[in-house]
């Protein structure tokens, strides 16, 4: 522990004596010892020093009083005055001025060298420094063991919170990942101190410490450990999702027998004998971030996979919780800075049921809402789930000529057809919706019939065109 003026006065080997009033700084730690004979040593002081002098420059009372005021304004803890050299005793004017400003004055006898006092203070600081280093190294080991022994980030934050005697919260963007205690609360800039965690994406993660606390240097070490662990966890999620995605891909494409599909699904944690629901998140702008992003706590035990750039989450559920889980997933992704749409599939058993739920979720996601619940059984999804149907070829044959015509001529035949079918074949409503003349709508419908060979006014042809457009939309998603 650093020495105080009281500590120095209590050492009989130094022979020091308090010459003036005690003041208010006798118990304060001495930051350093400064030896000076300058009239104005203030430029060389930073505050908290014990100033030692023989007073050879302070001959008059005016000079002595001025010297005290200079030291007091510089934040000096006390004055050590060496007698037997420039002065046989401490000048009364200096003591009086020091008493006025509450600066302790200590008499240093002739036989006590200033160097002895300076060495004692320096040694105390050195001892404190080494003790701090030892504590810091011990704390480093505790935090490292938190990760090496499997406690993870939750254990690390709990230990770090005990070291700092405060609450800690780790966030990714605005989503909370871990907290040092259940009652940590929500971080705010006015009551918490943010420490950015470097994870390869600017401001991706932040460690928050609640005020007040004293950082001994352990926080910077914790930042590095947290950064390494977050990156490791992200890589683990990416690898696990890639593996699960391979299995899901084979199941979804229908390339496995039922028994083999069940066995492989069980290998990645999916029990196909129970009712499962597929939640599917797709994001054109942030699909790469979906591969390693975290899931909300309610979905941490679910199996997740990456399939065709989408994040697929399989949860055991009878369908009752699915909308709430889908909302939790959408909100979590939004808080993590990932703009995605979430589609929800139905609740089914067996591998084929999981396959069906996937295509329902895939089709639902195309509706573009934040969270899209499954509609009644869709013939389009059924066709998508069947590998035996040349779906892409059928859709291309039906609407391909319209797509090419629109691209070449800047027309809007596909959009007109979609609007016509959605409005149940009402030319008047299409004209109003697209702000066109009715004859223009009829002309476009004629072009559609001529280019595709399917007349939108005929029920059978209308069904063919509707399915082709729906399949094309889902396949593009």
RAJOSUL-V149797 format. One record per run of one state. SS is the DSSP state (A for helix, B for strand, O for the rest). FROM is the first residue (numbers start at 1). LEN is the number of residues. If there is no record, write none. Layout:
ss = {SS;SS}
from = {FROM;FROM}
len = {LEN;LEN}
This chain:
ss = {O;B;A;O;B;O;B;O;B;O;A;O;B;O;A;O;B;O;A;O;B;O;A;O;A;O;B;O;B;O;B;O;B;O;A;O;A;O;B;O;A;O;A;O;B;O;B;O;A;O;B;O;A;O;B;O;A;O;A;O;A;O;A;O;A;O;A;O}
from = {1;4;5;10;17;19;29;30;32;36;42;45;49;54;61;74;78;83;92;102;104;109;114;149;152;165;168;173;175;180;192;198;205;211;218;254;258;268;276;283;287;291;297;300;303;308;310;317;322;336;341;349;350;366;371;373;379;386;391;410;413;423;427;435;438;453;459;477}
len = {3;1;5;7;2;10;1;2;4;6;3;4;5;7;13;4;5;9;10;2;5;5;35;3;13;3;5;2;5;12;6;7;6;7;36;4;10;8;7;4;4;6;3;3;5;2;7;5;14;5;8;1;16;5;2;6;7;5;19;3;10;4;8;3;15;6;18;1}
